[in-house]
Amino acid sequence: MTHLTILHQITLGIFALLFILLSILSFRQSNKKLILPMFFSSLLMISTLSFFSLFVLDKYTKKAKLLRVTHKRILRNETISFSGVIKNTGKFMIGKCDIEVKIASNPMSGKNLGGAAVFNPKSTLSEFFNNKENGKRSSISKEFTIAKDLKPGYWKPFTVSMRFPSYMKNPYIKYKLYCH
């Protein structure tokens, strides 16, 4: 559940007043056939606008930063461990922060490019009927919850781990932080 800031509450109050005003106007309509369509269209419009405005407010009020993120590969069980610190840099409390970690095989460099590496035709028909897991995925992604109820200005250390594919050579690791 996201924490509603005072800005969220003011926005919801404005949209509630606007909905009440539009509802009164629709019920004061002299043509009885237009009352229900006007009411439901105002309900749809106000609910859509409030939904998107709450997402926009979440994006600009819930600010956090990842600090000192390091990763360490553990060969014993083929995992990779990520550790660091998350800090709430905004002025409002954050309900939950998730980190998405994506590991991708690094694209080939120019010195390794040859004729077979540039053009390697594959038949999609054989891949459609082949249910075996012969193919190796070129990227993996996983999402972790690293903080809950983070107060403004506070920081919290985190450590997460995930399986690391042993076939990846020189992987590219990317982090993305989502707070709400």
Backbone as CSV, one residue per row, in Angstrom:
resi,resn,N_x,N_y,N_z,CA_x,CA_y,CA_z,C_x,C_y,C_z
1,MET,0.851,-1.184,0.000,0.000,0.000,0.000,0.887,1.234,0.000
2,THR,0.580,2.145,-0.837,1.353,3.369,-0.928,0.921,4.344,0.170
3,HIS,1.863,5.109,0.635,1.561,6.126,1.635,1.053,7.371,0.927
4,LEU,-0.097,7.868,1.351,-0.653,9.070,0.748,-0.082,10.291,1.450
5,THR,0.545,11.156,0.686,1.086,12.397,1.232,-0.029,13.430,1.280
6,ILE,0.283,14.593,1.809,-0.700,15.665,1.859,-1.069,16.115,0.444
7,LEU,-0.130,16.012,-0.486,-0.412,16.358,-1.884,-1.400,15.369,-2.508
8,HIS,-1.268,14.088,-2.162,-2.211,13.081,-2.646,-3.610,13.376,-2.108
9,GLN,-3.696,13.705,-0.828,-4.993,13.959,-0.203,-5.658,15.194,-0.779
10,ILE,-4.877,16.237,-1.044,-5.433,17.452,-1.653,-5.947,17.150,-3.060
11,THR,-5.179,16.383,-3.822,-5.589,16.026,-5.180,-6.866,15.198,-5.173
12,LEU,-6.945,14.223,-4.273,-8.161,13.415,-4.183,-9.355,14.263,-3.757
13,GLY,-9.139,15.218,-2.850,-10.218,16.112,-2.422,-10.725,16.978,-3.560
14,ILE,-9.814,17.498,-4.373,-10.213,18.320,-5.523,-11.013,17.500,-6.525
15,PHE,-10.556,16.292,-6.796,-11.287,15.439,-7.736,-12.634,15.001,-7.165
16,ALA,-12.724,14.788,-5.856,-14.012,14.439,-5.254,-14.989,15.608,-5.370
17,LEU,-14.529,16.834,-5.103,-15.395,18.005,-5.256,-15.822,18.192,-6.706
18,LEU,-14.908,17.971,-7.634,-15.237,18.076,-9.049,-16.260,17.021,-9.458
19,PHE,-16.135,15.810,-8.917,-17.113,14.763,-9.221,-18.483,15.104,-8.653
20,ILE,-18.522,15.639,-7.445,-19.807,16.028,-6.849,-20.461,17.129,-7.690
21,LEU,-19.670,18.101,-8.129,-20.190,19.183,-8.959,-20.728,18.653,-10.291
22,LEU,-19.998,17.765,-10.930,-20.458,17.194,-12.198,-21.684,16.306,-12.005
23,SER,-21.767,15.612,-10.877,-22.941,14.784,-10.592,-24.179,15.656,-10.394
24,ILE,-24.032,16.752,-9.663,-25.164,17.667,-9.462,-25.623,18.242,-10.794
25,LEU,-24.673,18.623,-11.637,-25.028,19.164,-12.954,-25.720,18.127,-13.835
26,SER,-25.282,16.877,-13.731,-25.926,15.842,-14.557,-27.328,15.525,-14.063
27,PHE,-27.586,15.585,-12.764,-28.927,15.305,-12.245,-29.877,16.497,-12.412
28,ARG,-29.352,17.669,-12.663,-30.193,18.837,-12.907,-30.578,18.957,-14.383
29,GLN,-30.151,17.994,-15.172,-30.435,17.994,-16.609,-31.941,17.856,-16.844
30,SER,-32.473,18.631,-17.760,-33.920,18.574,-18.030,-34.271,17.353,-18.878
31,ASN,-33.369,16.907,-19.729,-33.618,15.723,-20.545,-33.268,14.483,-19.724
32,LYS,-34.253,13.679,-19.395,-34.059,12.518,-18.502,-33.188,11.421,-19.130
33,LYS,-33.111,11.378,-20.458,-32.294,10.359,-21.118,-30.803,10.645,-20.981
34,LEU,-30.438,11.856,-20.693,-29.022,12.227,-20.609,-28.447,12.151,-19.196
35,ILE,-29.283,11.928,-18.205,-28.804,11.942,-16.814,-27.789,10.822,-16.565
36,LEU,-28.166,9.580,-16.880,-27.270,8.444,-16.620,-25.983,8.498,-17.449
37,PRO,-26.035,8.771,-18.751,-24.770,8.856,-19.504,-23.848,9.963,-19.012
38,MET,-24.418,11.102,-18.633,-23.582,12.186,-18.120,-22.946,11.813,-16.786
39,PHE,-23.715,11.138,-15.927,-23.186,10.724,-14.623,-22.040,9.727,-14.796
40,PHE,-22.245,8.699,-15.633,-21.208,7.685,-15.805,-19.990,8.214,-16.561
41,SER,-20.192,9.133,-17.481,-19.030,9.707,-18.171,-18.219,10.584,-17.228
42,SER,-18.884,11.320,-16.333,-18.128,12.112,-15.351,-17.415,11.206,-14.357
43,LEU,-18.054,10.102,-13.971,-17.409,9.132,-13.079,-16.173,8.534,-13.738
44,LEU,-16.281,8.164,-14.988,-15.151,7.583,-15.717,-14.024,8.598,-15.885
45,MET,-14.377,9.822,-16.233,-13.380,10.854,-16.448,-12.643,11.194,-15.145
46,ILE,-13.372,11.390,-14.065,-12.750,11.761,-12.794,-11.904,10.620,-12.242
47,SER,-12.381,9.388,-12.345,-11.592,8.259,-11.827,-10.317,8.063,-12.634
48,THR,-10.380,8.247,-13.950,-9.175,8.124,-14.774,-8.172,9.224,-14.464
49,LEU,-8.641,10.447,-14.364,-7.744,11.561,-14.050,-7.120,11.417,-12.668
50,SER,-7.896,10.988,-11.694,-7.336,10.830,-10.343,-6.329,9.683,-10.286
51,PHE,-6.597,8.612,-11.014,-5.682,7.470,-11.043,-4.324,7.884,-11.606
52,PHE,-4.330,8.575,-12.738,-3.067,8.978,-13.349,-2.373,10.084,-12.561
53,SER,-3.132,10.971,-11.963,-2.490,12.034,-11.181,-1.836,11.472,-9.927
54,LEU,-2.401,10.407,-9.331,-1.753,9.784,-8.175,-0.444,9.122,-8.566
55,PHE,-0.383,8.522,-9.754,0.878,7.939,-10.226,1.934,9.020,-10.472
56,VAL,1.520,10.124,-11.043,2.460,11.220,-11.302,2.968,11.786,-9.974
57,LEU,2.076,11.970,-9.005,2.498,12.466,-7.691,3.448,11.490,-7.012
58,ASP,3.188,10.188,-7.142,4.094,9.187,-6.577,5.486,9.302,-7.182
59,LYS,5.533,9.518,-8.478,6.832,9.599,-9.151,7.655,10.785,-8.658
60,TYR,7.005,11.915,-8.396,7.748,13.121,-8.035,7.846,13.370,-6.529
61,THR,7.129,12.625,-5.706,7.249,12.821,-4.257,8.023,11.704,-3.579
62,LYS,8.043,10.528,-4.138,8.744,9.386,-3.539,10.090,9.219,-4.234
63,LYS,11.113,9.867,-3.687,12.447,9.848,-4.294,13.416,9.089,-3.401
64,ALA,14.155,8.180,-4.010,15.169,7.417,-3.284,16.380,7.250,-4.190
65,LYS,17.492,6.903,-3.556,18.738,6.763,-4.300,19.472,5.515,-3.808
66,LEU,20.073,4.799,-4.746,20.921,3.658,-4.407,22.347,4.151,-4.217
67,LEU,22.959,3.763,-3.105,24.322,4.178,-2.798,25.192,2.943,-2.581
68,ARG,26.435,3.028,-2.991,27.450,1.992,-2.755,26.958,0.584,-3.133
69,VAL,26.383,0.441,-4.308,25.915,-0.867,-4.760,27.098,-1.656,-5.292
70,THR,27.299,-2.831,-4.730,28.364,-3.725,-5.186,27.764,-5.092,-5.467
71,HIS,28.440,-5.849,-6.302,28.008,-7.212,-6.557,29.203,-8.147,-6.426
72,LYS,28.881,-9.345,-5.979,29.927,-10.346,-5.766,29.385,-11.685,-6.246
73,ARG,30.135,-12.332,-7.096,29.730,-13.628,-7.621,30.206,-14.726,-6.680
74,ILE,29.298,-15.621,-6.324,29.612,-16.737,-5.431,29.645,-18.001,-6.285
75,LEU,30.852,-18.530,-6.486,31.025,-19.654,-7.400,30.535,-20.975,-6.820
76,ARG,30.511,-21.076,-5.513,30.135,-22.332,-4.873,28.722,-22.769,-5.264
77,ASN,27.781,-21.833,-5.298,26.409,-22.189,-5.642,25.885,-21.425,-6.866
78,GLU,26.788,-20.846,-7.657,26.459,-20.129,-8.887,25.376,-19.077,-8.656
79,THR,25.613,-18.186,-7.724,24.723,-17.053,-7.479,25.535,-15.768,-7.544
80,ILE,24.816,-14.684,-7.600,25.446,-13.378,-7.534,24.716,-12.587,-6.460
81,SER,25.480,-11.929,-5.610,24.929,-11.204,-4.472,25.130,-9.707,-4.691
82,PHE,24.065,-8.943,-4.474,24.104,-7.490,-4.601,23.872,-6.882,-3.234
83,SER,24.704,-5.940,-2.855,24.517,-5.266,-1.574,24.760,-3.774,-1.765
84,GLY,24.138,-2.994,-0.905,24.272,-1.553,-0.988,23.401,-0.883,0.042
85,VAL,23.148,0.388,-0.183,22.350,1.192,0.731,21.317,1.943,-0.093
86,ILE,20.089,1.996,0.418,19.055,2.811,-0.201,18.752,3.961,0.740
87,LYS,18.663,5.165,0.171,18.405,6.355,0.981,17.192,7.095,0.427
88,ASN,16.290,7.487,1.325,15.136,8.288,0.953,15.594,9.741,0.851
89,THR,15.663,10.268,-0.353,16.129,11.633,-0.560,14.988,12.634,-0.656
90,GLY,13.752,12.162,-0.624,12.608,13.057,-0.717,12.164,13.561,0.643
91,LYS,11.046,14.283,0.633,10.504,14.866,1.854,9.325,14.085,2.410
92,PHE,8.980,12.955,1.780,7.820,12.173,2.182,8.217,10.721,2.445
93,MET,7.408,10.030,3.225,7.657,8.625,3.559,7.391,7.743,2.340
94,ILE,8.244,6.739,2.155,8.114,5.803,1.042,7.553,4.496,1.584
95,GLY,6.509,3.992,0.940,5.883,2.752,1.378,6.711,1.515,1.060
96,LYS,7.214,1.434,-0.179,7.958,0.243,-0.586,8.886,0.592,-1.730
97,CYS,10.096,0.054,-1.699,11.059,0.232,-2.790,11.459,-1.130,-3.324
98,ASP,11.400,-1.269,-4.630,11.802,-2.490,-5.314,12.980,-2.177,-6.215
99,ILE,13.870,-3.138,-6.334,14.989,-3.013,-7.261,14.849,-4.134,-8.290
100,GLU,15.008,-3.770,-9.552,15.014,-4.752,-10.628,16.445,-4.899,-11.110
101,VAL,16.946,-6.117,-11.067,18.313,-6.398,-11.495,18.237,-7.175,-12.804
102,LYS,18.943,-6.670,-13.799,18.972,-7.334,-15.098,20.415,-7.658,-15.438
103,ILE,20.653,-8.917,-15.754,21.974,-9.383,-16.166,21.859,-9.824,-17.613
104,ALA,22.680,-9.238,-18.471,22.639,-9.563,-19.894,24.037,-9.921,-20.376
105,SER,24.075,-10.791,-21.354,25.363,-11.112,-21.976,25.846,-9.881,-22.708
106,ASN,27.113,-9.599,-22.550,27.689,-8.436,-23.206,27.732,-8.696,-24.705
107,PRO,27.329,-7.729,-25.526,27.384,-7.954,-26.971,28.821,-8.179,-27.438
108,MET,28.917,-8.824,-28.577,30.243,-9.162,-29.102,31.023,-7.913,-29.463
109,SER,32.288,-7.981,-29.258,33.140,-6.855,-29.656,33.523,-7.019,-31.121
110,GLY,34.091,-5.979,-31.695,34.434,-5.988,-33.118,35.487,-7.009,-33.481
111,LYS,36.400,-7.336,-32.553,37.470,-8.272,-32.895,36.978,-9.713,-33.001
112,ASN,35.821,-10.026,-32.384,35.305,-11.390,-32.423,34.317,-11.614,-33.553
113,LEU,34.019,-10.569,-34.312,33.029,-10.715,-35.369,33.632,-11.424,-36.573
114,GLY,32.948,-12.457,-36.978,33.336,-13.183,-38.181,32.102,-13.407,-39.027
115,GLY,32.260,-14.138,-40.091,31.130,-14.394,-40.973,30.014,-15.164,-40.299
116,ALA,30.355,-16.201,-39.532,29.332,-17.019,-38.885,28.687,-16.282,-37.714
117,ALA,29.429,-15.395,-37.090,28.865,-14.659,-35.957,27.906,-13.574,-36.415
118,VAL,28.155,-12.998,-37.580,27.290,-11.939,-38.081,25.995,-12.519,-38.624
119,PHE,26.087,-13.576,-39.413,24.892,-14.166,-40.011,24.847,-15.647,-39.694
120,ASN,23.920,-16.019,-38.827,23.735,-17.406,-38.451,22.258,-17.725,-38.616
121,PRO,21.839,-18.269,-39.769,20.412,-18.494,-40.002,19.881,-19.609,-39.109
122,LYS,18.649,-19.396,-38.642,17.975,-20.398,-37.814,16.580,-20.608,-38.363
123,SER,16.095,-21.802,-38.241,14.743,-22.107,-38.669,13.817,-21.950,-37.471
124,THR,12.803,-21.150,-37.604,11.868,-20.965,-36.493,10.946,-22.162,-36.351
125,LEU,10.782,-22.942,-37.418,9.915,-24.110,-37.349,10.488,-25.160,-36.404
126,SER,11.790,-25.380,-36.436,12.385,-26.359,-35.529,12.339,-25.868,-34.086
127,GLU,12.460,-24.570,-33.883,12.370,-24.033,-32.525,10.958,-24.123,-31.987
128,PHE,9.954,-24.059,-32.873,8.560,-24.138,-32.444,8.219,-25.526,-31.924
129,PHE,8.725,-26.572,-32.585,8.406,-27.936,-32.186,9.388,-28.510,-31.177
130,ASN,10.474,-27.848,-30.904,11.472,-28.337,-29.972,11.158,-27.773,-28.583
131,ASN,10.719,-28.623,-27.657,10.344,-28.186,-26.312,11.491,-28.260,-25.325
132,LYS,12.653,-28.727,-25.760,13.783,-28.847,-24.849,14.386,-27.481,-24.591
133,GLU,15.001,-27.323,-23.456,15.645,-26.063,-23.085,17.097,-26.053,-23.551
134,ASN,17.309,-26.231,-24.862,18.668,-26.216,-25.389,19.203,-24.801,-25.485
135,GLY,18.327,-23.860,-25.776,18.749,-22.474,-25.950,19.073,-21.830,-24.618
136,LYS,20.059,-20.981,-24.643,20.461,-20.269,-23.438,19.954,-18.838,-23.556
137,ARG,19.326,-18.368,-22.506,18.796,-17.011,-22.523,19.943,-16.018,-22.455
138,SER,19.813,-14.938,-23.199,20.882,-13.946,-23.218,20.754,-12.935,-22.086
139,SER,19.604,-12.894,-21.407,19.457,-11.995,-20.270,18.463,-12.574,-19.272
140,ILE,18.682,-12.243,-18.006,17.753,-12.632,-16.958,17.452,-11.394,-16.123
141,SER,16.275,-11.379,-15.541,15.849,-10.227,-14.772,15.074,-10.712,-13.556
142,LYS,15.272,-10.031,-12.434,14.555,-10.389,-11.210,14.319,-9.132,-10.394
143,GLU,13.184,-9.097,-9.697,12.814,-7.935,-8.898,12.771,-8.320,-7.419
144,PHE,13.313,-7.442,-6.579,13.379,-7.668,-5.142,12.824,-6.455,-4.400
145,THR,12.160,-6.689,-3.273,11.759,-5.604,-2.385,12.893,-5.376,-1.402
146,ILE,13.430,-4.145,-1.386,14.608,-3.886,-0.548,14.315,-2.963,0.620
147,ALA,13.172,-2.271,0.612,12.855,-1.382,1.740,11.352,-1.206,1.849
148,LYS,10.887,-1.118,3.086,9.485,-0.818,3.370,9.437,0.251,4.443
149,ASP,8.475,1.161,4.308,8.251,2.244,5.270,9.541,3.013,5.572
150,LEU,10.109,3.591,4.554,11.358,4.339,4.676,11.047,5.816,4.906
151,LYS,11.452,6.327,6.053,11.167,7.717,6.426,12.092,8.666,5.673
152,PRO,11.685,9.942,5.549,12.513,10.917,4.822,13.884,11.093,5.460
153,GLY,14.919,11.049,4.638,16.289,11.231,5.112,16.938,9.976,5.662
154,TYR,16.175,8.913,5.888,16.725,7.679,6.437,17.312,6.832,5.327
155,TRP,18.198,5.924,5.719,18.798,4.982,4.781,18.726,3.588,5.367
156,LYS,18.819,2.605,4.503,18.721,1.210,4.948,19.627,0.347,4.071
157,PRO,20.463,-0.490,4.689,21.285,-1.403,3.886,20.444,-2.579,3.360
158,PHE,20.855,-3.118,2.247,20.152,-4.267,1.677,21.151,-5.233,1.061
159,THR,20.750,-6.489,0.997,21.509,-7.530,0.315,20.508,-8.481,-0.331
160,VAL,20.664,-8.716,-1.611,19.822,-9.661,-2.343,20.729,-10.545,-3.185
161,SER,20.239,-11.735,-3.509,21.028,-12.626,-4.366,20.110,-13.340,-5.345
162,MET,20.684,-13.728,-6.457,19.942,-14.438,-7.490,20.870,-15.403,-8.202
163,ARG,20.262,-16.357,-8.908,21.065,-17.325,-9.661,21.815,-16.613,-10.781
164,PHE,23.022,-17.073,-11.010,23.844,-16.504,-12.066,24.101,-17.583,-13.108
165,PRO,23.723,-17.348,-14.364,23.977,-18.354,-15.396,25.477,-18.467,-15.669
166,SER,25.978,-19.662,-15.562,27.420,-19.873,-15.699,27.914,-19.694,-17.128
167,TYR,27.032,-19.742,-18.100,27.450,-19.623,-19.497,27.680,-18.173,-19.924
168,MET,27.296,-17.207,-19.106,27.479,-15.803,-19.486,28.931,-15.385,-19.295
169,LYS,29.494,-14.853,-20.346,30.862,-14.357,-20.296,30.817,-12.830,-20.325
170,ASN,31.515,-12.194,-19.412,31.585,-10.743,-19.328,30.186,-10.106,-19.331
171,PRO,29.352,-10.385,-18.311,27.969,-9.910,-18.314,27.850,-8.412,-18.041
172,TYR,26.730,-7.859,-18.482,26.385,-6.463,-18.246,25.283,-6.456,-17.189
173,ILE,25.487,-5.725,-16.088,24.539,-5.710,-14.982,23.917,-4.320,-14.878
174,LYS,22.580,-4.271,-14.796,21.869,-3.006,-14.744,20.860,-3.040,-13.600
175,TYR,20.744,-1.937,-12.853,19.811,-1.818,-11.740,18.761,-0.756,-12.076
176,LYS,17.538,-1.000,-11.618,16.482,-0.009,-11.767,15.688,0.008,-10.464
177,LEU,15.447,1.205,-9.939,14.781,1.373,-8.658,13.376,1.909,-8.858
178,TYR,12.396,1.264,-8.199,11.009,1.695,-8.227,10.541,1.912,-6.794
179,CYS,10.098,3.121,-6.479,9.587,3.419,-5.144,8.171,3.944,-5.242
180,HIS,7.313,3.497,-4.323,5.949,3.994,-4.254,5.418,3.868,-2.839
